[in-house]
Amino acid sequence: MKEYKVESLIYYSKLTFDKNHISKSSKKDIQAKLDEYAPDGWRLASTDATNFGAAVYIWLYFERDIKG
């Protein structure tokens, strides 16, 4: 049997000449979440993203086997 966890990250667009600023900042945060959950047996099962207005929403779906 598995258990699941969802993490959400939100990034806001800003005026800049760097069109990849959200990608650059989100990579660090996503890697930090992976490093945080991996030692406890969590695996990244899926991701999703959408934008709304000036914000980008990213969801990370983790799963692990239930310890029993």
Sequence and secondary structure as in RCSB ss.txt:
>XXXX:A:sequence
MKEYKVESLIYYSKLTFDKNHISKSSKKDIQAKLDEYAPDGWRLASTDATNFGAAVYIWLYFERDIKG
>XXXX:A:secstr
 EEEEEEEEEEE  S S TTHHHHHHHHHHHHHHHHHGGGT EEEEEEEEEETTEEEEEEEEEEE   
